[in-house]
């Protein structure tokens, strides 16, 4: 898997979310540099976990659809 990266706009928005969270929950002002550093850290450490969970969820959904198609095809078989 390649490194998780964000566009400039995405990174700016995510940084703002982190800054808002620290201000609201901890009454702590987080500078842009610190928020970006923290975001990069979260992306490196937690990103792969969330990414892999998303893949597993997508795979389970795809398998359910394939099972439905198989059932439909079985129903079309001539006896």
Jmol script that loads the backbone (N, CA, C; Angstrom):
load data "model"
ATOM      1  N   UNK A   1       0.840  -1.175   0.000  1.00  0.00           N
ATOM      2  CA  UNK A   1       0.000   0.000   0.000  1.00  0.00           C
ATOM      3  C   UNK A   1       0.879   1.229   0.000  1.00  0.00           C
ATOM      4  N   UNK A   2       0.521   2.201  -0.809  1.00  0.00           N
ATOM      5  CA  UNK A   2       1.287   3.436  -0.829  1.00  0.00           C
ATOM      6  C   UNK A   2       0.904   4.297   0.373  1.00  0.00           C
ATOM      7  N   UNK A   3       1.731   5.265   0.639  1.00  0.00           N
ATOM      8  CA  UNK A   3       1.504   6.160   1.763  1.00  0.00           C
ATOM      9  C   UNK A   3       0.198   6.936   1.571  1.00  0.00           C
ATOM     10  N   UNK A   4      -0.524   7.125   2.648  1.00  0.00           N
ATOM     11  CA  UNK A   4      -1.763   7.882   2.593  1.00  0.00           C
ATOM     12  C   UNK A   4      -1.411   9.358   2.494  1.00  0.00           C
ATOM     13  N   UNK A   5      -1.969  10.018   1.498  1.00  0.00           N
ATOM     14  CA  UNK A   5      -1.698  11.439   1.326  1.00  0.00           C
ATOM     15  C   UNK A   5      -3.004  12.165   1.036  1.00  0.00           C
ATOM     16  N   UNK A   6      -2.987  13.462   1.272  1.00  0.00           N
ATOM     17  CA  UNK A   6      -4.160  14.295   1.080  1.00  0.00           C
ATOM     18  C   UNK A   6      -3.816  15.455   0.161  1.00  0.00           C
ATOM     19  N   UNK A   7      -4.814  15.928  -0.555  1.00  0.00           N
ATOM     20  CA  UNK A   7      -4.621  17.137  -1.354  1.00  0.00           C
ATOM     21  C   UNK A   7      -4.410  18.312  -0.400  1.00  0.00           C
ATOM     22  N   UNK A   8      -3.963  19.417  -0.951  1.00  0.00           N
ATOM     23  CA  UNK A   8      -3.744  20.614  -0.138  1.00  0.00           C
ATOM     24  C   UNK A   8      -5.029  21.033   0.563  1.00  0.00           C
ATOM     25  N   UNK A   9      -6.138  20.983  -0.168  1.00  0.00           N
ATOM     26  CA  UNK A   9      -7.429  21.383   0.393  1.00  0.00           C
ATOM     27  C   UNK A   9      -7.881  20.415   1.484  1.00  0.00           C
ATOM     28  N   UNK A  10      -7.703  19.115   1.243  1.00  0.00           N
ATOM     29  CA  UNK A  10      -8.083  18.122   2.243  1.00  0.00           C
ATOM     30  C   UNK A  10      -7.248  18.285   3.507  1.00  0.00           C
ATOM     31  N   UNK A  11      -5.956  18.475   3.327  1.00  0.00           N
ATOM     32  CA  UNK A  11      -5.073  18.634   4.479  1.00  0.00           C
ATOM     33  C   UNK A  11      -5.431  19.881   5.274  1.00  0.00           C
ATOM     34  N   UNK A  12      -5.772  20.958   4.584  1.00  0.00           N
ATOM     35  CA  UNK A  12      -6.169  22.181   5.266  1.00  0.00           C
ATOM     36  C   UNK A  12      -7.436  21.950   6.083  1.00  0.00           C
ATOM     37  N   UNK A  13      -8.412  21.278   5.490  1.00  0.00           N
ATOM     38  CA  UNK A  13      -9.671  21.014   6.201  1.00  0.00           C
ATOM     39  C   UNK A  13      -9.454  20.085   7.389  1.00  0.00           C
ATOM     40  N   UNK A  14      -8.674  19.047   7.204  1.00  0.00           N
ATOM     41  CA  UNK A  14      -8.400  18.119   8.305  1.00  0.00           C
ATOM     42  C   UNK A  14      -7.627  18.803   9.423  1.00  0.00           C
ATOM     43  N   UNK A  15      -6.713  19.674   9.064  1.00  0.00           N
ATOM     44  CA  UNK A  15      -5.956  20.432  10.054  1.00  0.00           C
ATOM     45  C   UNK A  15      -6.896  21.318  10.859  1.00  0.00           C
ATOM     46  N   UNK A  16      -7.828  21.966  10.180  1.00  0.00           N
ATOM     47  CA  UNK A  16      -8.805  22.811  10.878  1.00  0.00           C
ATOM     48  C   UNK A  16      -9.671  21.987  11.824  1.00  0.00           C
ATOM     49  N   UNK A  17     -10.040  20.791  11.406  1.00  0.00           N
ATOM     50  CA  UNK A  17     -10.838  19.908  12.270  1.00  0.00           C
ATOM     51  C   UNK A  17     -10.061  19.563  13.528  1.00  0.00           C
ATOM     52  N   UNK A  18      -8.785  19.240  13.384  1.00  0.00           N
ATOM     53  CA  UNK A  18      -7.954  18.936  14.552  1.00  0.00           C
ATOM     54  C   UNK A  18      -7.812  20.151  15.461  1.00  0.00           C
ATOM     55  N   UNK A  19      -7.608  21.311  14.873  1.00  0.00           N
ATOM     56  CA  UNK A  19      -7.475  22.530  15.679  1.00  0.00           C
ATOM     57  C   UNK A  19      -8.770  22.812  16.445  1.00  0.00           C
ATOM     58  N   UNK A  20      -9.901  22.663  15.771  1.00  0.00           N
ATOM     59  CA  UNK A  20     -11.197  22.868  16.439  1.00  0.00           C
ATOM     60  C   UNK A  20     -11.379  21.875  17.582  1.00  0.00           C
ATOM     61  N   UNK A  21     -11.024  20.625  17.338  1.00  0.00           N
ATOM     62  CA  UNK A  21     -11.183  19.596  18.356  1.00  0.00           C
ATOM     63  C   UNK A  21     -10.337  19.914  19.587  1.00  0.00           C
ATOM     64  N   UNK A  22      -9.074  20.251  19.391  1.00  0.00           N
ATOM     65  CA  UNK A  22      -8.202  20.551  20.522  1.00  0.00           C
ATOM     66  C   UNK A  22      -8.690  21.781  21.290  1.00  0.00           C
ATOM     67  N   UNK A  23      -9.192  22.774  20.555  1.00  0.00           N
ATOM     68  CA  UNK A  23      -9.696  23.976  21.209  1.00  0.00           C
ATOM     69  C   UNK A  23     -10.963  23.657  22.010  1.00  0.00           C
ATOM     70  N   UNK A  24     -11.900  22.911  21.403  1.00  0.00           N
ATOM     71  CA  UNK A  24     -13.184  22.632  22.054  1.00  0.00           C
ATOM     72  C   UNK A  24     -13.064  21.635  23.200  1.00  0.00           C
ATOM     73  N   UNK A  25     -12.264  20.597  23.005  1.00  0.00           N
ATOM     74  CA  UNK A  25     -12.198  19.519  23.998  1.00  0.00           C
ATOM     75  C   UNK A  25     -11.140  19.732  25.075  1.00  0.00           C
ATOM     76  N   UNK A  26     -10.044  20.389  24.729  1.00  0.00           N
ATOM     77  CA  UNK A  26      -8.932  20.528  25.666  1.00  0.00           C
ATOM     78  C   UNK A  26      -8.618  21.975  26.016  1.00  0.00           C
ATOM     79  N   UNK A  27      -9.397  22.904  25.440  1.00  0.00           N
ATOM     80  CA  UNK A  27      -9.123  24.330  25.640  1.00  0.00           C
ATOM     81  C   UNK A  27      -7.652  24.630  25.337  1.00  0.00           C
ATOM     82  N   UNK A  28      -7.180  24.039  24.241  1.00  0.00           N
ATOM     83  CA  UNK A  28      -5.770  24.136  23.839  1.00  0.00           C
ATOM     84  C   UNK A  28      -5.697  24.609  22.392  1.00  0.00           C
ATOM     85  N   UNK A  29      -4.954  25.669  22.164  1.00  0.00           N
ATOM     86  CA  UNK A  29      -4.765  26.146  20.802  1.00  0.00           C
ATOM     87  C   UNK A  29      -3.645  25.337  20.151  1.00  0.00           C
ATOM     88  N   UNK A  30      -3.933  24.798  18.997  1.00  0.00           N
ATOM     89  CA  UNK A  30      -2.975  23.996  18.245  1.00  0.00           C
ATOM     90  C   UNK A  30      -2.627  24.771  16.982  1.00  0.00           C
ATOM     91  N   UNK A  31      -1.362  25.097  16.829  1.00  0.00           N
ATOM     92  CA  UNK A  31      -0.934  25.835  15.653  1.00  0.00           C
ATOM     93  C   UNK A  31      -1.049  24.993  14.392  1.00  0.00           C
ATOM     94  N   UNK A  32      -0.999  25.658  13.253  1.00  0.00           N
ATOM     95  CA  UNK A  32      -1.141  24.947  11.978  1.00  0.00           C
ATOM     96  C   UNK A  32      -0.035  23.903  11.814  1.00  0.00           C
ATOM     97  N   UNK A  33       1.211  24.268  12.138  1.00  0.00           N
ATOM     98  CA  UNK A  33       2.326  23.341  11.996  1.00  0.00           C
ATOM     99  C   UNK A  33       2.126  22.109  12.870  1.00  0.00           C
ATOM    100  N   UNK A  34       1.754  22.334  14.128  1.00  0.00           N
ATOM    101  CA  UNK A  34       1.539  21.220  15.049  1.00  0.00           C
ATOM    102  C   UNK A  34       0.378  20.338  14.591  1.00  0.00           C
ATOM    103  N   UNK A  35      -0.703  20.972  14.106  1.00  0.00           N
ATOM    104  CA  UNK A  35      -1.856  20.209  13.637  1.00  0.00           C
ATOM    105  C   UNK A  35      -1.499  19.378  12.406  1.00  0.00           C
ATOM    106  N   UNK A  36      -0.723  19.940  11.487  1.00  0.00           N
ATOM    107  CA  UNK A  36      -0.303  19.190  10.299  1.00  0.00           C
ATOM    108  C   UNK A  36       0.613  18.037  10.687  1.00  0.00           C
ATOM    109  N   UNK A  37       1.518  18.276  11.631  1.00  0.00           N
ATOM    110  CA  UNK A  37       2.419  17.226  12.110  1.00  0.00           C
ATOM    111  C   UNK A  37       1.607  16.096  12.746  1.00  0.00           C
ATOM    112  N   UNK A  38       0.629  16.466  13.567  1.00  0.00           N
ATOM    113  CA  UNK A  38      -0.227  15.472  14.214  1.00  0.00           C
ATOM    114  C   UNK A  38      -1.052  14.704  13.179  1.00  0.00           C
ATOM    115  N   UNK A  39      -1.575  15.416  12.189  1.00  0.00           N
ATOM    116  CA  UNK A  39      -2.324  14.771  11.113  1.00  0.00           C
ATOM    117  C   UNK A  39      -1.452  13.761  10.369  1.00  0.00           C
ATOM    118  N   UNK A  40      -0.223  14.141  10.044  1.00  0.00           N
ATOM    119  CA  UNK A  40       0.693  13.222   9.368  1.00  0.00           C
ATOM    120  C   UNK A  40       0.952  11.982  10.221  1.00  0.00           C
ATOM    121  N   UNK A  41       1.099  12.195  11.516  1.00  0.00           N
ATOM    122  CA  UNK A  41       1.326  11.078  12.431  1.00  0.00           C
ATOM    123  C   UNK A  41       0.112  10.144  12.447  1.00  0.00           C
ATOM    124  N   UNK A  42      -1.087  10.730  12.557  1.00  0.00           N
ATOM    125  CA  UNK A  42      -2.300   9.908  12.553  1.00  0.00           C
ATOM    126  C   UNK A  42      -2.446   9.151  11.235  1.00  0.00           C
ATOM    127  N   UNK A  43      -2.141   9.808  10.134  1.00  0.00           N
ATOM    128  CA  UNK A  43      -2.246   9.158   8.826  1.00  0.00           C
ATOM    129  C   UNK A  43      -1.288   7.973   8.733  1.00  0.00           C
ATOM    130  N   UNK A  44      -0.080   8.134   9.261  1.00  0.00           N
ATOM    131  CA  UNK A  44       0.900   7.041   9.216  1.00  0.00           C
ATOM    132  C   UNK A  44       0.505   5.880  10.121  1.00  0.00           C
ATOM    133  N   UNK A  45       0.048   6.201  11.323  1.00  0.00           N
ATOM    134  CA  UNK A  45      -0.208   5.162  12.317  1.00  0.00           C
ATOM    135  C   UNK A  45      -1.613   4.565  12.229  1.00  0.00           C
ATOM    136  N   UNK A  46      -2.619   5.409  12.025  1.00  0.00           N
ATOM    137  CA  UNK A  46      -3.999   4.937  12.025  1.00  0.00           C
ATOM    138  C   UNK A  46      -4.570   4.763  10.624  1.00  0.00           C
ATOM    139  N   UNK A  47      -4.052   5.506   9.671  1.00  0.00           N
ATOM    140  CA  UNK A  47      -4.558   5.453   8.314  1.00  0.00           C
ATOM    141  C   UNK A  47      -4.647   4.048   7.755  1.00  0.00           C
ATOM    142  N   UNK A  48      -3.587   3.249   7.843  1.00  0.00           N
ATOM    143  CA  UNK A  48      -3.653   1.888   7.299  1.00  0.00           C
ATOM    144  C   UNK A  48      -4.734   1.026   7.956  1.00  0.00           C
ATOM    145  N   UNK A  49      -4.986   1.250   9.234  1.00  0.00           N
ATOM    146  CA  UNK A  49      -6.013   0.472   9.935  1.00  0.00           C
ATOM    147  C   UNK A  49      -7.393   0.804   9.378  1.00  0.00           C
ATOM    148  N   UNK A  50      -7.675   2.103   9.220  1.00  0.00           N
ATOM    149  CA  UNK A  50      -8.966   2.521   8.662  1.00  0.00           C
ATOM    150  C   UNK A  50      -9.092   2.105   7.202  1.00  0.00           C
ATOM    151  N   UNK A  51      -8.001   2.219   6.465  1.00  0.00           N
ATOM    152  CA  UNK A  51      -7.996   1.837   5.052  1.00  0.00           C
ATOM    153  C   UNK A  51      -8.317   0.352   4.902  1.00  0.00           C
ATOM    154  N   UNK A  52      -7.637  -0.474   5.679  1.00  0.00           N
ATOM    155  CA  UNK A  52      -7.863  -1.920   5.601  1.00  0.00           C
ATOM    156  C   UNK A  52      -9.279  -2.283   6.035  1.00  0.00           C
ATOM    157  N   UNK A  53      -9.818  -1.597   7.023  1.00  0.00           N
ATOM    158  CA  UNK A  53     -11.199  -1.844   7.450  1.00  0.00           C
ATOM    159  C   UNK A  53     -12.155  -1.507   6.312  1.00  0.00           C
ATOM    160  N   UNK A  54     -11.887  -0.412   5.615  1.00  0.00           N
ATOM    161  CA  UNK A  54     -12.719  -0.056   4.464  1.00  0.00           C
ATOM    162  C   UNK A  54     -12.664  -1.104   3.377  1.00  0.00           C
ATOM    163  N   UNK A  55     -11.474  -1.638   3.133  1.00  0.00           N
ATOM    164  CA  UNK A  55     -11.337  -2.702   2.132  1.00  0.00           C
ATOM    165  C   UNK A  55     -12.122  -3.942   2.533  1.00  0.00           C
ATOM    166  N   UNK A  56     -12.043  -4.316   3.798  1.00  0.00           N
ATOM    167  CA  UNK A  56     -12.789  -5.492   4.266  1.00  0.00           C
ATOM    168  C   UNK A  56     -14.289  -5.273   4.146  1.00  0.00           C
ATOM    169  N   UNK A  57     -14.753  -4.076   4.472  1.00  0.00           N
ATOM    170  CA  UNK A  57     -16.178  -3.768   4.334  1.00  0.00           C
ATOM    171  C   UNK A  57     -16.606  -3.834   2.873  1.00  0.00           C
ATOM    172  N   UNK A  58     -15.782  -3.297   1.974  1.00  0.00           N
ATOM    173  CA  UNK A  58     -16.103  -3.330   0.540  1.00  0.00           C
ATOM    174  C   UNK A  58     -16.107  -4.764   0.030  1.00  0.00           C
ATOM    175  N   UNK A  59     -15.161  -5.560   0.497  1.00  0.00           N
ATOM    176  CA  UNK A  59     -15.097  -6.965   0.080  1.00  0.00           C
ATOM    177  C   UNK A  59     -16.336  -7.726   0.551  1.00  0.00           C
ATOM    178  N   UNK A  60     -16.765  -7.479   1.781  1.00  0.00           N
ATOM    179  CA  UNK A  60     -17.959  -8.160   2.298  1.00  0.00           C
ATOM    180  C   UNK A  60     -19.190  -7.764   1.489  1.00  0.00           C
ATOM    181  N   UNK A  61     -19.309  -6.498   1.140  1.00  0.00           N
ATOM    182  CA  UNK A  61     -20.433  -6.036   0.329  1.00  0.00           C
ATOM    183  C   UNK A  61     -20.410  -6.690  -1.046  1.00  0.00           C
ATOM    184  N   UNK A  62     -19.241  -6.750  -1.651  1.00  0.00           N
ATOM    185  CA  UNK A  62     -19.104  -7.370  -2.965  1.00  0.00           C
ATOM    186  C   UNK A  62     -19.466  -8.851  -2.905  1.00  0.00           C
ATOM    187  N   UNK A  63     -19.023  -9.543  -1.878  1.00  0.00           N
ATOM    188  CA  UNK A  63     -19.348 -10.967  -1.741  1.00  0.00           C
ATOM    189  C   UNK A  63     -20.851 -11.189  -1.575  1.00  0.00           C
ATOM    190  N   UNK A  64     -21.529 -10.292  -0.845  1.00  0.00           N
ATOM    191  CA  UNK A  64     -22.987 -10.409  -0.708  1.00  0.00           C
ATOM    192  C   UNK A  64     -23.665 -10.242  -2.060  1.00  0.00           C
ATOM    193  N   UNK A  65     -23.184  -9.288  -2.855  1.00  0.00           N
ATOM    194  CA  UNK A  65     -23.762  -9.086  -4.190  1.00  0.00           C
ATOM    195  C   UNK A  65     -23.495 -10.290  -5.094  1.00  0.00           C
ATOM    196  N   UNK A  66     -22.302 -10.841  -5.009  1.00  0.00           N
ATOM    197  CA  UNK A  66     -21.984 -12.022  -5.811  1.00  0.00           C
ATOM    198  C   UNK A  66     -22.878 -13.184  -5.408  1.00  0.00           C
ATOM    199  N   UNK A  67     -23.117 -13.362  -4.108  1.00  0.00           N
ATOM    200  CA  UNK A  67     -24.023 -14.423  -3.648  1.00  0.00           C
ATOM    201  C   UNK A  67     -25.425 -14.219  -4.208  1.00  0.00           C
ATOM    202  N   UNK A  68     -25.873 -12.972  -4.233  1.00  0.00           N
ATOM    203  CA  UNK A  68     -27.205 -12.684  -4.788  1.00  0.00           C
ATOM    204  C   UNK A  68     -27.251 -13.024  -6.277  1.00  0.00           C
ATOM    205  N   UNK A  69     -26.219 -12.664  -7.009  1.00  0.00           N
ATOM    206  CA  UNK A  69     -26.167 -13.005  -8.435  1.00  0.00           C
ATOM    207  C   UNK A  69     -26.146 -14.516  -8.633  1.00  0.00           C
ATOM    208  N   UNK A  70     -25.383 -15.214  -7.823  1.00  0.00           N
ATOM    209  CA  UNK A  70     -25.343 -16.672  -7.926  1.00  0.00           C
ATOM    210  C   UNK A  70     -26.715 -17.277  -7.664  1.00  0.00           C
ATOM    211  N   UNK A  71     -27.412 -16.745  -6.671  1.00  0.00           N
ATOM    212  CA  UNK A  71     -28.759 -17.227  -6.387  1.00  0.00           C
ATOM    213  C   UNK A  71     -29.686 -16.971  -7.577  1.00  0.00           C
ATOM    214  N   UNK A  72     -29.579 -15.775  -8.156  1.00  0.00           N
ATOM    215  CA  UNK A  72     -30.412 -15.443  -9.320  1.00  0.00           C
ATOM    216  C   UNK A  72     -30.099 -16.366 -10.496  1.00  0.00           C
ATOM    217  N   UNK A  73     -28.829 -16.618 -10.733  1.00  0.00           N
ATOM    218  CA  UNK A  73     -28.437 -17.516 -11.829  1.00  0.00           C
ATOM    219  C   UNK A  73     -28.917 -18.936 -11.578  1.00  0.00           C
ATOM    220  N   UNK A  74     -28.831 -19.391 -10.362  1.00  0.00           N
ATOM    221  CA  UNK A  74     -29.309 -20.729 -10.011  1.00  0.00           C
ATOM    222  C   UNK A  74     -30.797 -20.830 -10.284  1.00  0.00           C
ATOM    223  N   UNK A  75     -31.530 -19.755  -9.991  1.00  0.00           N
ATOM    224  CA  UNK A  75     -32.976 -19.740 -10.256  1.00  0.00           C
ATOM    225  C   UNK A  75     -33.318 -19.808 -11.737  1.00  0.00           C
ATOM    226  N   UNK A  76     -32.382 -19.436 -12.601  1.00  0.00           N
ATOM    227  CA  UNK A  76     -32.627 -19.471 -14.043  1.00  0.00           C
ATOM    228  C   UNK A  76     -32.321 -20.835 -14.679  1.00  0.00           C
ATOM    229  N   UNK A  77     -31.654 -21.702 -13.906  1.00  0.00           N
ATOM    230  CA  UNK A  77     -31.295 -22.997 -14.459  1.00  0.00           C
ATOM    231  C   UNK A  77     -32.553 -23.797 -14.830  1.00  0.00           C
ATOM    232  N   UNK A  78     -32.430 -24.508 -15.910  1.00  0.00           N
ATOM    233  CA  UNK A  78     -33.522 -25.383 -16.373  1.00  0.00           C
ATOM    234  C   UNK A  78     -33.332 -26.760 -15.788  1.00  0.00           C
ATOM    235  N   UNK A  79     -34.381 -27.333 -15.328  1.00  0.00           N
ATOM    236  CA  UNK A  79     -34.315 -28.614 -14.670  1.00  0.00           C
ATOM    237  C   UNK A  79     -34.486 -29.734 -15.553  1.00  0.00           C
TER     238      UNK A  79
END
end "model"
wireframe off; spacefill off
backbone 0.3
color backbone group
